[in-house]
Amino acid sequence: MAWSNETYLIGERVKVEGEKGFGVITRIDTDRGLIYVLFKRMREEAYPYPEAIEQQKLRSEVRQK
């Protein structure tokens, strides 16, 4: 993946709607339209990208510069 505007999210903590704790964004697959979030106990979930961010299902603590 080439570095672009989306890569500022990788490694950031996010709060996911319907989950107890925080997760960490591990990768963004723009070809498939998925964003992957890693939770405790190495559980990784895929969410639609960019819809999950736009609809506030994933709330990040960082803002784009």
MARMARDREN-74722 format. One record per residue (C-alpha): residue number from 1; residue in one letter; chain; x, y, z. Coordinates in nm, 4 decimals. Layout:
MARMARDREN-74722
<num = NUM residu = a chaine = A east = X north = Y up = Z>
...
END
This chain:
MARMARDREN-74722
<num = 1 residu = m chaine = A east = 0.0000 north = 0.0000 up = 0.0000>
<num = 2 residu = a chaine = A east = 0.1336 north = 0.3400 up = -0.0904>
<num = 3 residu = w chaine = A east = 0.1443 north = 0.6080 up = 0.1754>
<num = 4 residu = s chaine = A east = -0.1492 north = 0.8382 up = 0.1313>
<num = 5 residu = n chaine = A east = -0.4044 north = 1.0344 up = 0.3294>
<num = 6 residu = e chaine = A east = -0.5592 north = 0.7149 up = 0.4730>
<num = 7 residu = t chaine = A east = -0.2435 north = 0.5908 up = 0.6441>
<num = 8 residu = y chaine = A east = -0.2658 north = 0.8354 up = 0.9335>
<num = 9 residu = l chaine = A east = -0.5328 north = 0.6046 up = 1.0812>
<num = 10 residu = i chaine = A east = -0.3146 north = 0.2917 up = 1.0933>
<num = 11 residu = g chaine = A east = -0.2055 north = 0.2212 up = 1.4504>
<num = 12 residu = e chaine = A east = -0.4663 north = 0.4498 up = 1.6061>
<num = 13 residu = r chaine = A east = -0.7023 north = 0.3461 up = 1.8821>
<num = 14 residu = v chaine = A east = -1.0702 north = 0.3499 up = 1.7912>
<num = 15 residu = k chaine = A east = -1.3917 north = 0.2981 up = 1.9791>
<num = 16 residu = v chaine = A east = -1.6242 north = 0.0659 up = 1.7880>
<num = 17 residu = e chaine = A east = -2.0011 north = 0.0890 up = 1.8200>
<num = 18 residu = g chaine = A east = -2.1327 north = -0.2177 up = 2.0019>
<num = 19 residu = e chaine = A east = -1.7943 north = -0.3234 up = 2.1472>
<num = 20 residu = k chaine = A east = -1.6810 north = -0.2932 up = 2.5084>
<num = 21 residu = g chaine = A east = -1.3222 north = -0.1796 up = 2.4743>
<num = 22 residu = f chaine = A east = -1.0996 north = -0.0071 up = 2.2275>
<num = 23 residu = g chaine = A east = -0.9456 north = -0.1554 up = 1.9147>
<num = 24 residu = v chaine = A east = -0.6467 north = -0.0666 up = 1.6985>
<num = 25 residu = i chaine = A east = -0.6636 north = -0.0148 up = 1.3234>
<num = 26 residu = t chaine = A east = -0.4169 north = -0.2556 up = 1.1654>
<num = 27 residu = r chaine = A east = -0.4679 north = -0.2047 up = 0.7922>
<num = 28 residu = i chaine = A east = -0.6878 north = -0.0464 up = 0.5279>
<num = 29 residu = d chaine = A east = -0.7706 north = -0.2382 up = 0.2106>
<num = 30 residu = t chaine = A east = -0.8970 north = 0.0219 up = -0.0346>
<num = 31 residu = d chaine = A east = -0.9368 north = -0.2309 up = -0.3177>
<num = 32 residu = r chaine = A east = -1.1917 north = -0.4348 up = -0.1208>
<num = 33 residu = g chaine = A east = -1.3254 north = -0.1384 up = 0.0748>
<num = 34 residu = l chaine = A east = -1.2411 north = -0.2774 up = 0.4200>
<num = 35 residu = i chaine = A east = -1.0769 north = -0.1449 up = 0.7333>
<num = 36 residu = y chaine = A east = -0.9423 north = -0.3978 up = 0.9864>
<num = 37 residu = v chaine = A east = -0.9571 north = -0.3452 up = 1.3625>
<num = 38 residu = l chaine = A east = -0.7661 north = -0.5617 up = 1.6109>
<num = 39 residu = f chaine = A east = -0.9209 north = -0.6178 up = 1.9549>
<num = 40 residu = k chaine = A east = -0.7998 north = -0.7912 up = 2.2698>
<num = 41 residu = r chaine = A east = -0.7083 north = -1.1567 up = 2.2431>
<num = 42 residu = m chaine = A east = -0.5983 north = -1.1028 up = 1.8825>
<num = 43 residu = r chaine = A east = -0.9515 north = -1.0883 up = 1.7415>
<num = 44 residu = e chaine = A east = -0.9579 north = -0.8967 up = 1.4140>
<num = 45 residu = e chaine = A east = -1.2782 north = -0.7642 up = 1.2566>
<num = 46 residu = a chaine = A east = -1.3330 north = -0.6072 up = 0.9153>
<num = 47 residu = y chaine = A east = -1.5603 north = -0.3079 up = 0.8640>
<num = 48 residu = p chaine = A east = -1.6659 north = -0.1310 up = 0.5424>
<num = 49 residu = y chaine = A east = -1.4374 north = 0.1559 up = 0.4494>
<num = 50 residu = p chaine = A east = -1.5017 north = 0.4537 up = 0.4449>
<num = 51 residu = e chaine = A east = -1.8678 north = 0.4047 up = 0.5447>
<num = 52 residu = a chaine = A east = -1.7805 north = 0.2879 up = 0.8983>
<num = 53 residu = i chaine = A east = -1.5895 north = 0.6090 up = 0.9680>
<num = 54 residu = e chaine = A east = -1.8438 north = 0.8377 up = 0.8019>
<num = 55 residu = q chaine = A east = -2.1363 north = 0.6788 up = 0.9910>
<num = 56 residu = q chaine = A east = -1.9457 north = 0.7030 up = 1.3229>
<num = 57 residu = k chaine = A east = -1.9304 north = 0.3239 up = 1.3768>
<num = 58 residu = l chaine = A east = -1.5554 north = 0.3714 up = 1.4252>
<num = 59 residu = r chaine = A east = -1.4638 north = 0.6740 up = 1.6331>
<num = 60 residu = s chaine = A east = -1.0974 north = 0.7635 up = 1.6306>
<num = 61 residu = e chaine = A east = -0.9225 north = 0.9851 up = 1.8814>
<num = 62 residu = v chaine = A east = -0.7086 north = 1.1463 up = 1.6099>
<num = 63 residu = r chaine = A east = -0.8099 north = 1.4085 up = 1.3557>
<num = 64 residu = q chaine = A east = -0.6547 north = 1.4445 up = 1.0108>
<num = 65 residu = k chaine = A east = -0.3876 north = 1.7133 up = 0.9897>
END
